[in-house]
Amino acid sequence: MTVGIAANATPDRLIVAVSDQQITYYDEFPALERGVRKIIQIGPDKSWFCAFSANDISVVPPLLAKITGDIKLISPQDRDAKAVMGVVADAYSAIRYQEFTGRHLRAIEYDSIDQFRKEGFADLGKDEHQKHMNELFRFDLGVDLLVFGHSDKLRLHIFTVHNPGRCTDCNWQGYAAVGSGSYLALGSLRQRRMSFDIEDVIYRLLEAKFVAEGGAVGPTTTLLILSSDGDSWEMRESEIQQIKEVWQRKQLEPTPDDALGAIKNTPALRHIFRVGER
């Protein structure tokens, strides 16, 4: 698992994306801290990227390969958010069907979902056929995608993709996160208002990633900045570490005195600690 976060820096028409690099193998092998790059270009002209989270990393390469190949088939002027969302959803569903076939149906001599739907009822009977259809309904590919990019009209877009290929537009809030660390990351982002200026977006996304670290989210960080004209830049690890040291110092600051004073003067504490008893 992992964390992937992206946000629009709206005034500058930029998108910032952050992820860790750790790959875990459940409890069988030690985690690889610098295991893999998790922010991948999926558009042929750097117009679209995605970050991914996966229970099984082996599913990701064929999924991203299909998405990348299918996006290439869309003409540049038609490569808007709606078209890309459709391609990604269809690719996700196709790979999910492919994985389900490999894990379940080939063992009972079916080579595809379509073949099973056409022939399975007559071959296996109602109960056995229904059992496998229920398994298909419950089957989770175990991959979440955070897709971000821009259309030819220079509009920025962020959306997420979850099993079984469900896309959610996240432009309304300007940011999104996926992965096992997403709850902590989103909690950090929602804690206080973000200005959406580029400097603030970079700091807030790094802060959210630092908060999510631990367990399946590793400390090494990738940060990508994508512009609406197709350029992209990455922040150096030494620069990220410098920001992390600033953030860590902020975490060591004591509780504000005015907050402690307000708490001390509440009726609850005055009742518990009567004058002279503390």
ZADO-1210 file (C-alpha; in nm, 4 decimals, padded with zeros to 6 digits):
<atoms>
<atom x="00.0000" y="00.0000" z="00.0000" code="MET" pos="1"/>
<atom x="00.1034" y="00.3608" z="-00.0165" code="THR" pos="2"/>
<atom x="-00.0115" y="00.7195" z="-00.0263" code="VAL" pos="3"/>
<atom x="-00.0578" y="00.9324" z="-00.3357" code="GLY" pos="4"/>
<atom x="-00.1779" y="01.2931" z="-00.3115" code="ILE" pos="5"/>
<atom x="-00.2464" y="01.5587" z="-00.5741" code="ALA" pos="6"/>
<atom x="-00.3764" y="01.9164" z="-00.5638" code="ALA" pos="7"/>
<atom x="-00.4405" y="02.2027" z="-00.8044" code="ASN" pos="8"/>
<atom x="-00.2326" y="02.5178" z="-00.7654" code="ALA" pos="9"/>
<atom x="-00.5100" y="02.7068" z="-00.9386" code="THR" pos="10"/>
<atom x="-00.3678" y="03.0619" z="-00.9797" code="PRO" pos="11"/>
<atom x="-00.0555" y="02.9271" z="-01.1518" code="ASP" pos="12"/>
<atom x="-00.2319" y="02.6515" z="-01.3513" code="ARG" pos="13"/>
<atom x="-00.0110" y="02.3838" z="-01.1941" code="LEU" pos="14"/>
<atom x="-00.0773" y="02.0458" z="-01.0345" code="ILE" pos="15"/>
<atom x="00.1392" y="01.9100" z="-00.7521" code="VAL" pos="16"/>
<atom x="00.1546" y="01.5368" z="-00.6815" code="ALA" pos="17"/>
<atom x="00.3302" y="01.3549" z="-00.3983" code="VAL" pos="18"/>
<atom x="00.3800" y="00.9865" z="-00.3194" code="SER" pos="19"/>
<atom x="00.6032" y="00.7566" z="-00.1215" code="ASP" pos="20"/>
<atom x="00.8228" y="00.4903" z="-00.2859" code="GLN" pos="21"/>
<atom x="00.7829" y="00.1971" z="-00.0482" code="GLN" pos="22"/>
<atom x="00.6802" y="-00.1503" z="-00.1612" code="ILE" pos="23"/>
<atom x="00.5578" y="-00.3930" z="00.1037" code="THR" pos="24"/>
<atom x="00.5199" y="-00.7698" z="00.0757" code="TYR" pos="25"/>
<atom x="00.2744" y="-00.8222" z="00.3610" code="TYR" pos="26"/>
<atom x="00.4714" y="-01.0058" z="00.6334" code="ASP" pos="27"/>
<atom x="00.6657" y="-01.2357" z="00.4029" code="GLU" pos="28"/>
<atom x="00.9618" y="-01.0082" z="00.3174" code="PHE" pos="29"/>
<atom x="01.1005" y="-00.6789" z="00.4464" code="PRO" pos="30"/>
<atom x="00.9599" y="-00.3676" z="00.2790" code="ALA" pos="31"/>
<atom x="01.1614" y="-00.1972" z="00.0050" code="LEU" pos="32"/>
<atom x="01.1844" y="00.1672" z="00.1085" code="GLU" pos="33"/>
<atom x="01.2897" y="00.2870" z="-00.2394" code="ARG" pos="34"/>
<atom x="01.1000" y="00.0189" z="-00.4202" code="GLY" pos="35"/>
<atom x="00.9263" y="00.1844" z="-00.7131" code="VAL" pos="36"/>
<atom x="00.8170" y="00.5088" z="-00.8717" code="ARG" pos="37"/>
<atom x="00.4445" y="00.5508" z="-00.8044" code="LYS" pos="38"/>
<atom x="00.3734" y="00.8640" z="-01.0124" code="ILE" pos="39"/>
<atom x="00.3571" y="00.7568" z="-01.3771" code="ILE" pos="40"/>
<atom x="00.3044" y="00.9456" z="-01.7021" code="GLN" pos="41"/>
<atom x="00.0015" y="00.8043" z="-01.8858" code="ILE" pos="42"/>
<atom x="-00.0484" y="01.0755" z="-02.1511" code="GLY" pos="43"/>
<atom x="00.1840" y="01.0803" z="-02.4547" code="PRO" pos="44"/>
<atom x="00.2447" y="01.4554" z="-02.4249" code="ASP" pos="45"/>
<atom x="00.2775" y="01.4837" z="-02.0440" code="LYS" pos="46"/>
<atom x="-00.0821" y="01.5987" z="-02.0255" code="SER" pos="47"/>
<atom x="-00.1906" y="01.3187" z="-01.7890" code="TRP" pos="48"/>
<atom x="-00.0226" y="01.1341" z="-01.5006" code="PHE" pos="49"/>
<atom x="-00.1412" y="00.9024" z="-01.2269" code="CYS" pos="50"/>
<atom x="-00.0350" y="00.7833" z="-00.8844" code="ALA" pos="51"/>
<atom x="-00.1330" y="00.4353" z="-00.7758" code="PHE" pos="52"/>
<atom x="-00.1934" y="00.2259" z="-00.4668" code="SER" pos="53"/>
<atom x="-00.2050" y="-00.1540" z="-00.4911" code="ALA" pos="54"/>
<atom x="-00.2416" y="-00.4581" z="-00.2710" code="ASN" pos="55"/>
<atom x="-00.0662" y="-00.6633" z="-00.5416" code="ASP" pos="56"/>
<atom x="00.1946" y="-00.4697" z="-00.7390" code="ILE" pos="57"/>
<atom x="00.1914" y="-00.7272" z="-01.0217" code="SER" pos="58"/>
<atom x="-00.1499" y="-00.6006" z="-01.1355" code="VAL" pos="59"/>
<atom x="-00.0247" y="-00.2436" z="-01.1878" code="VAL" pos="60"/>
<atom x="00.2042" y="-00.2756" z="-01.4979" code="PRO" pos="61"/>
<atom x="-00.0606" y="-00.4310" z="-01.7276" code="PRO" pos="62"/>
<atom x="-00.3221" y="-00.1850" z="-01.6018" code="LEU" pos="63"/>
<atom x="-00.1027" y="00.1205" z="-01.6632" code="LEU" pos="64"/>
<atom x="00.0124" y="-00.0198" z="-01.9991" code="ALA" pos="65"/>
<atom x="-00.3477" y="-00.0538" z="-02.1166" code="LYS" pos="66"/>
<atom x="-00.4418" y="00.2916" z="-01.9915" code="ILE" pos="67"/>
<atom x="-00.1382" y="00.4492" z="-02.1606" code="THR" pos="68"/>
<atom x="-00.2009" y="00.2684" z="-02.4886" code="GLY" pos="69"/>
<atom x="-00.5699" y="00.3566" z="-02.4944" code="ASP" pos="70"/>
<atom x="-00.5091" y="00.7259" z="-02.4169" code="ILE" pos="71"/>
<atom x="-00.2723" y="00.7418" z="-02.7165" code="LYS" pos="72"/>
<atom x="-00.5676" y="00.6486" z="-02.9367" code="LEU" pos="73"/>
<atom x="-00.7537" y="00.9665" z="-02.8373" code="ILE" pos="74"/>
<atom x="-00.6693" y="01.2645" z="-03.0568" code="SER" pos="75"/>
<atom x="-00.5048" y="01.5520" z="-02.8627" code="PRO" pos="76"/>
<atom x="-00.7991" y="01.7873" z="-02.9144" code="GLN" pos="77"/>
<atom x="-01.0383" y="01.5259" z="-02.7706" code="ASP" pos="78"/>
<atom x="-00.8170" y="01.4253" z="-02.4764" code="ARG" pos="79"/>
<atom x="-01.0313" y="01.6012" z="-02.2159" code="ASP" pos="80"/>
<atom x="-01.1219" y="01.4837" z="-01.8660" code="ALA" pos="81"/>
<atom x="-01.4393" y="01.3035" z="-01.9745" code="LYS" pos="82"/>
<atom x="-01.2569" y="01.1032" z="-02.2420" code="ALA" pos="83"/>
<atom x="-00.9675" y="01.0143" z="-02.0120" code="VAL" pos="84"/>
<atom x="-01.2045" y="00.9099" z="-01.7329" code="MET" pos="85"/>
<atom x="-01.3849" y="00.6818" z="-01.9779" code="GLY" pos="86"/>
<atom x="-01.0608" y="00.5223" z="-02.0963" code="VAL" pos="87"/>
<atom x="-00.9313" y="00.4665" z="-01.7432" code="VAL" pos="88"/>
<atom x="-01.2625" y="00.3191" z="-01.6225" code="ALA" pos="89"/>
<atom x="-01.2812" y="00.0812" z="-01.9193" code="ASP" pos="90"/>
<atom x="-00.9174" y="-00.0242" z="-01.8788" code="ALA" pos="91"/>
<atom x="-00.9682" y="-00.0881" z="-01.5082" code="TYR" pos="92"/>
<atom x="-01.2740" y="-00.3053" z="-01.5786" code="SER" pos="93"/>
<atom x="-01.0915" y="-00.4966" z="-01.8525" code="ALA" pos="94"/>
<atom x="-00.7902" y="-00.5780" z="-01.6322" code="ILE" pos="95"/>
<atom x="-01.0224" y="-00.6711" z="-01.3446" code="ARG" pos="96"/>
<atom x="-01.2035" y="-00.9185" z="-01.5714" code="TYR" pos="97"/>
<atom x="-00.8692" y="-01.0484" z="-01.6953" code="GLN" pos="98"/>
<atom x="-00.7419" y="-01.1041" z="-01.3408" code="GLU" pos="99"/>
<atom x="-01.0645" y="-01.2723" z="-01.2308" code="PHE" pos="100"/>
<atom x="-01.0478" y="-01.5048" z="-01.5298" code="THR" pos="101"/>
<atom x="-00.6887" y="-01.6001" z="-01.4511" code="GLY" pos="102"/>
<atom x="-00.7507" y="-01.6567" z="-01.0821" code="ARG" pos="103"/>
<atom x="-01.0901" y="-01.8304" z="-01.0987" code="HIS" pos="104"/>
<atom x="-01.2358" y="-01.9191" z="-01.4377" code="LEU" pos="105"/>
<atom x="-00.9412" y="-02.0887" z="-01.6077" code="ARG" pos="106"/>
<atom x="-00.9412" y="-02.3456" z="-01.3292" code="ALA" pos="107"/>
<atom x="-01.2857" y="-02.4518" z="-01.4532" code="ILE" pos="108"/>
<atom x="-01.1844" y="-02.4247" z="-01.8220" code="GLU" pos="109"/>
<atom x="-01.3244" y="-02.0852" z="-01.9237" code="TYR" pos="110"/>
<atom x="-01.1010" y="-01.8366" z="-02.1061" code="ASP" pos="111"/>
<atom x="-01.3044" y="-01.5200" z="-02.0560" code="SER" pos="112"/>
<atom x="-01.5915" y="-01.3610" z="-01.8701" code="ILE" pos="113"/>
<atom x="-01.7932" y="-01.3494" z="-02.1931" code="ASP" pos="114"/>
<atom x="-01.7487" y="-01.7219" z="-02.2503" code="GLN" pos="115"/>
<atom x="-01.8515" y="-01.7978" z="-01.8933" code="PHE" pos="116"/>
<atom x="-02.1614" y="-01.5791" z="-01.9218" code="ARG" pos="117"/>
<atom x="-02.2667" y="-01.7486" z="-02.2466" code="LYS" pos="118"/>
<atom x="-02.1875" y="-02.1095" z="-02.1571" code="GLU" pos="119"/>
<atom x="-02.1537" y="-02.1313" z="-01.7799" code="GLY" pos="120"/>
<atom x="-02.5219" y="-02.1578" z="-01.6925" code="PHE" pos="121"/>
<atom x="-02.5817" y="-02.4531" z="-01.9269" code="ALA" pos="122"/>
<atom x="-02.2531" y="-02.6233" z="-01.8321" code="ASP" pos="123"/>
<atom x="-02.2636" y="-02.5839" z="-01.4540" code="LEU" pos="124"/>
<atom x="-02.6247" y="-02.5326" z="-01.3605" code="GLY" pos="125"/>
<atom x="-02.7950" y="-02.2429" z="-01.1864" code="LYS" pos="126"/>
<atom x="-02.6386" y="-02.2745" z="-00.8385" code="ASP" pos="127"/>
<atom x="-02.2772" y="-02.3232" z="-00.9493" code="GLU" pos="128"/>
<atom x="-02.3055" y="-02.0496" z="-01.2116" code="HIS" pos="129"/>
<atom x="-02.4529" y="-01.8083" z="-00.9581" code="GLN" pos="130"/>
<atom x="-02.1739" y="-01.8865" z="-00.7099" code="LYS" pos="131"/>
<atom x="-01.9092" y="-01.7765" z="-00.9588" code="HIS" pos="132"/>
<atom x="-02.1084" y="-01.4695" z="-01.0608" code="MET" pos="133"/>
<atom x="-02.1259" y="-01.3688" z="-00.6930" code="ASN" pos="134"/>
<atom x="-01.7489" y="-01.4124" z="-00.6696" code="GLU" pos="135"/>
<atom x="-01.7088" y="-01.1824" z="-00.9700" code="LEU" pos="136"/>
<atom x="-01.9337" y="-00.9229" z="-00.8078" code="PHE" pos="137"/>
<atom x="-01.7203" y="-00.9288" z="-00.4914" code="ARG" pos="138"/>
<atom x="-01.3815" y="-00.9497" z="-00.6647" code="PHE" pos="139"/>
<atom x="-01.1612" y="-00.6503" z="-00.5797" code="ASP" pos="140"/>
<atom x="-00.8676" y="-00.5754" z="-00.8077" code="LEU" pos="141"/>
<atom x="-00.7013" y="-00.4067" z="-00.5102" code="GLY" pos="142"/>
<atom x="-00.5796" y="-00.1033" z="-00.7060" code="VAL" pos="143"/>
<atom x="-00.6696" y="00.2620" z="-00.6535" code="ASP" pos="144"/>
<atom x="-00.5628" y="00.5319" z="-00.8990" code="LEU" pos="145"/>
<atom x="-00.5234" y="00.9063" z="-00.8589" code="LEU" pos="146"/>
<atom x="-00.5326" y="01.0565" z="-01.2097" code="VAL" pos="147"/>
<atom x="-00.4450" y="01.4186" z="-01.2790" code="PHE" pos="148"/>
<atom x="-00.3719" y="01.6314" z="-01.5828" code="GLY" pos="149"/>
<atom x="-00.5055" y="01.8982" z="-01.8156" code="HIS" pos="150"/>
<atom x="-00.7172" y="01.9244" z="-02.1285" code="SER" pos="151"/>
<atom x="-00.6304" y="02.1190" z="-02.4417" code="ASP" pos="152"/>
<atom x="-00.8302" y="02.4083" z="-02.2936" code="LYS" pos="153"/>
<atom x="-00.5693" y="02.4324" z="-02.0149" code="LEU" pos="154"/>
<atom x="-00.8173" y="02.3145" z="-01.7524" code="ARG" pos="155"/>
<atom x="-00.6732" y="02.1204" z="-01.4592" code="LEU" pos="156"/>
<atom x="-00.8388" y="01.7955" z="-01.3528" code="HIS" pos="157"/>
<atom x="-00.8048" y="01.5465" z="-01.0669" code="ILE" pos="158"/>
<atom x="-01.0056" y="01.2275" z="-01.0272" code="PHE" pos="159"/>
<atom x="-00.9780" y="00.8958" z="-00.8458" code="THR" pos="160"/>
<atom x="-01.0538" y="00.5438" z="-00.9662" code="VAL" pos="161"/>
<atom x="-01.1574" y="00.2600" z="-00.7364" code="HIS" pos="162"/>
<atom x="-01.2825" y="-00.0936" z="-00.7818" code="ASN" pos="163"/>
<atom x="-01.4602" y="-00.1983" z="-01.0071" code="PRO" pos="164"/>
<atom x="-01.3654" y="00.1048" z="-01.2231" code="GLY" pos="165"/>
<atom x="-01.5630" y="00.3780" z="-01.0459" code="ARG" pos="166"/>
<atom x="-01.4342" y="00.7295" z="-01.1238" code="CYS" pos="167"/>
<atom x="-01.4865" y="01.0237" z="-00.8871" code="THR" pos="168"/>
<atom x="-01.4217" y="01.3819" z="-00.9979" code="ASP" pos="169"/>
<atom x="-01.2290" y="01.5656" z="-00.7222" code="CYS" pos="170"/>
<atom x="-01.2007" y="01.9104" z="-00.8815" code="ASN" pos="171"/>
<atom x="-01.4700" y="02.0444" z="-00.6500" code="TRP" pos="172"/>
<atom x="-01.2284" y="02.0344" z="-00.3551" code="GLN" pos="173"/>
<atom x="-00.9064" y="02.0828" z="-00.5500" code="GLY" pos="174"/>
<atom x="-00.7209" y="01.7844" z="-00.4068" code="TYR" pos="175"/>
<atom x="-00.7466" y="01.4092" z="-00.3533" code="ALA" pos="176"/>
<atom x="-00.5540" y="01.1159" z="-00.2068" code="ALA" pos="177"/>
<atom x="-00.5461" y="00.7378" z="-00.2432" code="VAL" pos="178"/>
<atom x="-00.3788" y="00.4541" z="-00.0562" code="GLY" pos="179"/>
<atom x="-00.3540" y="00.3224" z="00.2958" code="SER" pos="180"/>
<atom x="-00.2228" y="00.6601" z="00.4130" code="GLY" pos="181"/>
<atom x="-00.4997" y="00.8614" z="00.2455" code="SER" pos="182"/>
<atom x="-00.7135" y="00.9026" z="00.5581" code="TYR" pos="183"/>
<atom x="-00.4282" y="01.0600" z="00.7528" code="LEU" pos="184"/>
<atom x="-00.3245" y="01.2689" z="00.4521" code="ALA" pos="185"/>
<atom x="-00.6764" y="01.3991" z="00.3892" code="LEU" pos="186"/>
<atom x="-00.7188" y="01.4709" z="00.7602" code="GLY" pos="187"/>
<atom x="-00.4070" y="01.6864" z="00.7462" code="SER" pos="188"/>
<atom x="-00.5252" y="01.8725" z="00.4337" code="LEU" pos="189"/>
<atom x="-00.8683" y="01.9406" z="00.5830" code="ARG" pos="190"/>
<atom x="-00.7286" y="02.0619" z="00.9141" code="GLN" pos="191"/>
<atom x="-00.6886" y="02.4168" z="00.7874" code="ARG" pos="192"/>
<atom x="-00.7604" y="02.6186" z="00.4747" code="ARG" pos="193"/>
<atom x="-00.5225" y="02.5866" z="00.1789" code="MET" pos="194"/>
<atom x="-00.4592" y="02.8949" z="-00.0347" code="SER" pos="195"/>
<atom x="-00.3874" y="02.6903" z="-00.3532" code="PHE" pos="196"/>
<atom x="-00.0847" y="02.9092" z="-00.4283" code="ASP" pos="197"/>
<atom x="00.1983" y="02.6871" z="-00.5503" code="ILE" pos="198"/>
<atom x="00.4252" y="02.7320" z="-00.2454" code="GLU" pos="199"/>
<atom x="00.1419" y="02.6593" z="-00.0030" code="ASP" pos="200"/>
<atom x="00.0235" y="02.3584" z="-00.2046" code="VAL" pos="201"/>
<atom x="00.3745" y="02.2075" z="-00.2073" code="ILE" pos="202"/>
<atom x="00.4163" y="02.2510" z="00.1677" code="TYR" pos="203"/>
<atom x="00.0669" y="02.1240" z="00.2527" code="ARG" pos="204"/>
<atom x="00.0995" y="01.8121" z="00.0349" code="LEU" pos="205"/>
<atom x="00.4416" y="01.7324" z="00.1796" code="LEU" pos="206"/>
<atom x="00.3026" y="01.7886" z="00.5281" code="GLU" pos="207"/>
<atom x="00.0133" y="01.5519" z="00.4533" code="ALA" pos="208"/>
<atom x="00.2563" y="01.2875" z="00.3272" code="LYS" pos="209"/>
<atom x="00.4805" y="01.3262" z="00.6346" code="PHE" pos="210"/>
<atom x="00.1759" y="01.2821" z="00.8605" code="VAL" pos="211"/>
<atom x="00.0843" y="00.9595" z="00.6767" code="ALA" pos="212"/>
<atom x="00.4305" y="00.8038" z="00.7061" code="GLU" pos="213"/>
<atom x="00.4776" y="00.4826" z="00.9014" code="GLY" pos="214"/>
<atom x="00.3707" y="00.1243" z="00.8465" code="GLY" pos="215"/>
<atom x="00.3033" y="00.0846" z="00.4753" code="ALA" pos="216"/>
<atom x="00.3931" y="00.4466" z="00.3850" code="VAL" pos="217"/>
<atom x="00.7671" y="00.4953" z="00.3505" code="GLY" pos="218"/>
<atom x="00.9707" y="00.8092" z="00.4311" code="PRO" pos="219"/>
<atom x="01.1204" y="00.8566" z="00.0828" code="THR" pos="220"/>
<atom x="00.9131" y="01.1010" z="-00.1216" code="THR" pos="221"/>
<atom x="00.8480" y="01.1785" z="-00.4886" code="THR" pos="222"/>
<atom x="00.7123" y="01.5267" z="-00.5678" code="LEU" pos="223"/>
<atom x="00.6078" y="01.6173" z="-00.9221" code="LEU" pos="224"/>
<atom x="00.4881" y="01.9550" z="-01.0505" code="ILE" pos="225"/>
<atom x="00.2880" y="01.9500" z="-01.3748" code="LEU" pos="226"/>
<atom x="00.2074" y="02.2626" z="-01.5770" code="SER" pos="227"/>
<atom x="-00.0901" y="02.3086" z="-01.8058" code="SER" pos="228"/>
<atom x="00.1415" y="02.3548" z="-02.1055" code="ASP" pos="229"/>
<atom x="00.2942" y="02.0078" z="-02.0707" code="GLY" pos="230"/>
<atom x="00.6110" y="02.0720" z="-01.8691" code="ASP" pos="231"/>
<atom x="00.6921" y="01.8835" z="-01.5498" code="SER" pos="232"/>
<atom x="00.9536" y="01.9153" z="-01.2771" code="TRP" pos="233"/>
<atom x="01.0547" y="01.7080" z="-00.9775" code="GLU" pos="234"/>
<atom x="01.1806" y="01.8302" z="-00.6432" code="MET" pos="235"/>
<atom x="01.5147" y="01.6944" z="-00.5248" code="ARG" pos="236"/>
<atom x="01.5207" y="01.4626" z="-00.2265" code="GLU" pos="237"/>
<atom x="01.7563" y="01.6999" z="-00.0426" code="SER" pos="238"/>
<atom x="01.5057" y="01.9839" z="-00.0887" code="GLU" pos="239"/>
<atom x="01.2206" y="01.7672" z="00.0408" code="ILE" pos="240"/>
<atom x="01.4302" y="01.6694" z="00.3422" code="GLN" pos="241"/>
<atom x="01.4955" y="02.0375" z="00.4190" code="GLN" pos="242"/>
<atom x="01.1196" y="02.1033" z="00.4242" code="ILE" pos="243"/>
<atom x="01.0675" y="01.7944" z="00.6386" code="LYS" pos="244"/>
<atom x="01.3146" y="01.9252" z="00.8974" code="GLU" pos="245"/>
<atom x="01.1191" y="02.2514" z="00.9178" code="VAL" pos="246"/>
<atom x="00.7943" y="02.0541" z="00.9607" code="TRP" pos="247"/>
<atom x="00.9501" y="01.8345" z="01.2303" code="GLN" pos="248"/>
<atom x="01.0619" y="02.1393" z="01.4264" code="ARG" pos="249"/>
<atom x="00.7063" y="02.2736" z="01.4131" code="LYS" pos="250"/>
<atom x="00.5802" y="01.9481" z="01.5658" code="GLN" pos="251"/>
<atom x="00.8048" y="02.0036" z="01.8698" code="LEU" pos="252"/>
<atom x="00.6526" y="02.3399" z="01.9559" code="GLU" pos="253"/>
<atom x="00.4694" y="02.3336" z="02.2927" code="PRO" pos="254"/>
<atom x="00.0961" y="02.3784" z="02.3326" code="THR" pos="255"/>
<atom x="00.0175" y="02.7541" z="02.3053" code="PRO" pos="256"/>
<atom x="00.0007" y="02.9311" z="02.6431" code="ASP" pos="257"/>
<atom x="-00.3281" y="03.1031" z="02.5588" code="ASP" pos="258"/>
<atom x="-00.4870" y="02.7645" z="02.4870" code="ALA" pos="259"/>
<atom x="-00.3589" y="02.6238" z="02.8170" code="LEU" pos="260"/>
<atom x="-00.4905" y="02.9315" z="02.9979" code="GLY" pos="261"/>
<atom x="-00.8338" y="02.8976" z="02.8388" code="ALA" pos="262"/>
<atom x="-00.8492" y="02.5303" z="02.9361" code="ILE" pos="263"/>
<atom x="-00.7375" y="02.6035" z="03.2917" code="LYS" pos="264"/>
<atom x="-01.0211" y="02.8558" z="03.3340" code="ASN" pos="265"/>
<atom x="-01.3005" y="02.6263" z="03.2152" code="THR" pos="266"/>
<atom x="-01.5681" y="02.5380" z="03.4765" code="PRO" pos="267"/>
<atom x="-01.4815" y="02.1696" z="03.4379" code="ALA" pos="268"/>
<atom x="-01.1229" y="02.2158" z="03.5521" code="LEU" pos="269"/>
<atom x="-01.2205" y="02.4670" z="03.8219" code="ARG" pos="270"/>
<atom x="-01.4605" y="02.2050" z="03.9550" code="HIS" pos="271"/>
<atom x="-01.2034" y="01.9242" z="03.9452" code="ILE" pos="272"/>
<atom x="-00.9179" y="02.1280" z="04.0902" code="PHE" pos="273"/>
<atom x="-01.0624" y="02.3516" z="04.3584" code="ARG" pos="274"/>
<atom x="-00.8512" y="02.6389" z="04.4817" code="VAL" pos="275"/>
<atom x="-00.5572" y="02.5115" z="04.6806" code="GLY" pos="276"/>
<atom x="-00.5912" y="02.1488" z="04.5714" code="GLU" pos="277"/>
<atom x="-00.3397" y="02.1637" z="04.2891" code="ARG" pos="278"/>
</atoms>
